[in-house]
Amino acid sequence: MSIGGRGALLTGGGRGIGAAVARVLADNGVRIVVAARSAGEIEGVAAELRGRGTEAWAVRCDVSQPASVEAMCREAADRLGAVDILVNNAGVASSAPVVKLSLEEWTRLWTINATGAFLSMRGVLPGMMERGWGRIVNVASIAAIRGGRYMGGYAASKHALLGLTRSAAAEAATTGVTVNAVCPGYVDTPMTDATIENIVNRTGMDEAAALEAVLATTPQRRLITAEEVAASVAFLCGEEARSINGQTVVLDGGATAAV
């Protein structure tokens, strides 16, 4: 790919999709700042990336805190020289009926999933536009394009992220910067493990039955791999994807098409 030597800032990079994105970018010669709340996880990922032959640094950040995001963006720029690529992967999920969803949980979902991405974009987008090149990829969800039972707070926050993606893409369109989103379905990550555990706790199903209930929502009857999502993210970062802007890449095995 055409991104060797670029500098990338990746939030939520300690595990799952984030760690997979870090690996594929590193394998394409990208220098990376890996950020997340868990210092141990990101230090481990950064060490692995250095072992794969790329420059990598771990920066602890809580995207729900504006000062923390500002500090992350400053350190990333210092480490990389310039942030050419931003991947907003930090996110949380939970489930509850709308009538039982607390304001506290609603606010937590929005603050991390939507506001955190906004703060990170605001921190790096001016420099990208000034330099005339940049790639921003927001990791959303198929919940960003459809609703579902017990996911009102999560779906609303991801809808907001998709709206932010499209608006920022329109604003940056003439500057050499693109802003896109990927919307995966259920991915084989700790977040899906937590979903399965929640089904078990709420319904009394065993783990195998809970997994089958999740798989029943996708025509391919399988979980998406983190590496599949990472490959799409990496493609959107390349020069080959320069005409793709304000778009949503859906990875759901045909689930939304089958609705």
C-alpha positions in Angstrom: 0.0 0.0 0.0 1.0 3.6 -0.4 1.1 4.6 3.3 4.7 3.6 4.2 6.3 6.3 6.4 3.0 7.9 7.4 2.3 8.6 11.1 -0.9 7.2 12.6 -2.8 7.8 15.9 -5.0 5.0 16.9 -7.5 5.2 19.8 -8.8 2.1 21.5 -5.7 0.3 20.3 -5.0 -2.1 23.2 -7.0 -5.1 21.9 -9.6 -6.4 19.5 -10.1 -4.3 16.3 -7.7 -1.6 17.5 -4.8 -4.0 17.9 -5.6 -5.6 14.6 -5.6 -2.2 12.9 -2.3 -1.4 14.5 -0.7 -4.6 13.1 -1.8 -4.2 9.6 -0.8 -0.5 9.5 2.6 -1.5 11.0 3.1 -4.2 8.4 2.6 -1.4 5.7 5.3 0.7 7.2 3.2 3.1 9.2 4.6 4.6 12.4 2.0 4.4 15.1 0.9 5.9 18.4 -1.3 3.5 20.2 -3.7 5.1 22.7 -6.2 3.7 25.2 -7.0 3.8 28.9 -5.2 0.6 29.8 -1.5 1.3 29.9 -0.6 -2.3 30.1 -2.5 -3.3 27.0 -1.1 -0.5 24.8 2.4 -1.0 26.0 2.1 -4.6 25.0 0.8 -3.7 21.5 3.5 -1.0 21.0 6.2 -3.5 22.0 4.7 -6.0 19.5 4.7 -3.4 16.7 8.3 -2.5 17.4 9.1 -6.2 17.2 7.5 -6.2 13.7 10.0 -3.5 12.6 8.0 -0.2 13.0 8.3 2.7 15.3 5.5 2.6 17.9 4.6 4.4 21.1 2.0 3.9 23.7 0.1 6.9 25.0 -2.5 6.5 27.7 -5.7 8.5 27.0 -9.2 8.6 28.2 -11.2 9.9 25.3 -14.1 11.0 27.6 -11.8 13.6 29.0 -11.0 16.7 26.8 -7.7 17.4 28.5 -6.6 13.8 28.1 -7.4 13.9 24.3 -5.6 17.2 23.9 -2.5 15.8 25.6 -2.7 12.7 23.4 -2.9 14.7 20.2 0.1 16.8 21.3 2.2 13.8 22.2 1.3 12.0 19.0 2.4 15.0 16.9 5.6 15.2 18.8 6.4 11.5 18.4 5.3 11.2 14.8 6.2 14.7 13.5 2.7 14.9 12.1 -0.4 12.8 12.5 -1.3 11.8 8.9 -3.8 9.1 9.9 -6.4 9.0 12.7 -8.3 5.9 13.5 -11.1 6.5 16.1 -11.7 3.0 17.5 -12.3 3.7 21.2 -15.8 2.7 22.1 -18.1 1.1 24.6 -21.3 -0.8 24.4 -24.2 -1.7 26.7 -27.8 -2.9 26.4 -31.0 -1.7 28.1 -34.6 -1.0 27.0 -35.0 2.7 26.3 -37.4 3.0 29.2 -34.8 1.7 31.6 -31.8 3.4 30.2 -30.3 5.7 32.7 -29.1 9.2 31.9 -25.8 8.3 33.3 -25.3 5.4 30.9 -26.7 7.4 28.0 -24.1 10.1 28.7 -21.3 7.5 29.0 -22.1 6.0 25.7 -22.3 9.3 23.9 -19.2 10.7 25.6 -16.9 7.9 24.6 -18.4 6.8 21.2 -19.2 10.2 19.8 -17.6 13.0 21.7 -14.3 11.2 22.1 -14.1 10.8 18.3 -15.0 14.5 17.8 -12.3 15.6 20.2 -9.7 13.5 18.5 -10.7 14.7 15.1 -10.7 18.3 16.2 -7.2 17.8 17.6 -5.6 16.5 14.3 -7.8 17.7 11.5 -6.4 21.3 11.2 -2.9 20.0 10.7 -4.0 17.5 8.1 -5.9 20.2 6.2 -2.9 22.5 6.4 -0.5 19.9 5.0 -2.9 18.8 2.3 -3.1 15.1 3.2 -4.9 13.1 5.9 -7.0 10.1 6.5 -9.6 9.7 9.3 -11.4 6.4 9.7 -14.1 6.1 12.4 -15.0 2.6 13.6 -18.7 2.7 14.0 -21.1 -0.3 13.8 -24.1 -1.6 11.9 -26.0 0.0 14.8 -25.0 3.3 13.2 -27.3 2.5 10.2 -30.2 0.7 11.9 -31.7 0.4 15.3 -32.4 -2.6 17.4 -34.0 -3.8 20.7 -32.1 -2.8 23.8 -29.5 -0.8 22.0 -31.0 2.7 22.0 -28.1 4.4 23.7 -25.4 2.6 21.8 -27.2 3.0 18.4 -27.8 6.7 19.0 -24.2 7.3 19.8 -23.0 5.4 16.7 -25.6 7.2 14.5 -24.0 10.5 15.8 -20.5 9.2 14.9 -21.7 8.5 11.3 -23.2 12.0 11.0 -20.0 13.5 12.3 -18.1 11.4 9.7 -20.2 12.7 6.8 -20.1 16.4 7.9 -16.3 16.4 8.5 -15.8 14.7 5.1 -17.8 17.4 3.3 -15.8 20.2 5.1 -12.4 18.6 4.3 -13.2 17.4 0.7 -11.1 20.0 -1.1 -8.0 19.7 1.2 -6.6 16.3 0.4 -8.2 14.8 3.6 -10.8 12.0 3.6 -13.1 11.0 6.5 -14.8 7.6 6.3 -16.3 5.0 8.6 -16.4 1.3 8.9 -19.5 -0.4 10.3 -19.0 -4.0 11.3 -21.5 -6.3 12.7 -20.6 -8.7 15.5 -16.8 -9.1 15.6 -14.9 -11.8 17.4 -13.6 -9.4 20.1 -14.0 -8.9 23.9 -16.9 -6.6 23.2 -18.9 -9.5 21.6 -17.8 -11.8 24.4 -19.4 -9.3 26.8 -22.6 -9.3 24.7 -22.8 -13.1 24.9 -22.2 -13.0 28.6 -25.0 -10.5 29.0 -27.4 -12.8 27.0 -26.4 -15.7 29.3 -27.1 -13.6 32.4 -30.4 -12.2 31.2 -31.9 -15.3 29.6 -30.3 -18.2 31.4 -29.1 -19.6 28.1 -25.8 -21.5 28.1 -22.9 -19.8 26.3 -23.2 -22.0 23.1 -26.9 -21.1 22.8 -26.2 -17.4 23.4 -23.5 -17.5 20.6 -26.0 -19.1 18.3 -28.5 -16.4 19.0 -25.9 -13.8 18.0 -24.9 -15.7 14.9 -28.6 -16.0 13.8 -28.5 -12.2 13.1 -26.1 -12.6 10.2 -26.7 -14.6 7.0 -23.1 -15.9 7.1 -23.6 -17.4 10.5 -20.2 -16.4 11.7 -18.4 -13.7 13.6 -16.4 -11.2 11.6 -12.7 -11.3 12.4 -10.9 -8.2 13.7 -8.4 -8.7 10.8 -11.2 -8.3 8.3 -12.2 -4.9 9.8 -8.5 -3.9 10.0 -8.0 -4.6 6.3 -10.9 -2.3 5.4 -9.5 0.4 7.6 -6.1 0.1 6.1 -7.5 0.3 2.6 -9.3 3.6 3.4 -6.0 5.0 4.6 -4.2 4.5 1.3 -3.7 6.7 -1.6 -5.7 4.2 -3.6 -8.8 5.3 -1.7 -8.4 9.0 -2.1 -11.8 9.3 -4.0 -13.7 7.6 -1.2 -14.9 10.3 1.2 -17.8 10.5 3.6 -18.6 6.9 3.0 -19.5 3.9 5.2 -18.0 0.5 4.6 -20.4 -2.1 6.0 -19.0 -5.5 7.2 -21.9 -7.5 8.4 -22.1 -10.6 6.3 -25.2 -9.3 4.6 -27.2 -8.7 7.7 -28.4 -5.2 6.8 -29.1 -6.2 3.2 -31.3 -9.1 4.5 -33.5 -6.9 6.7 
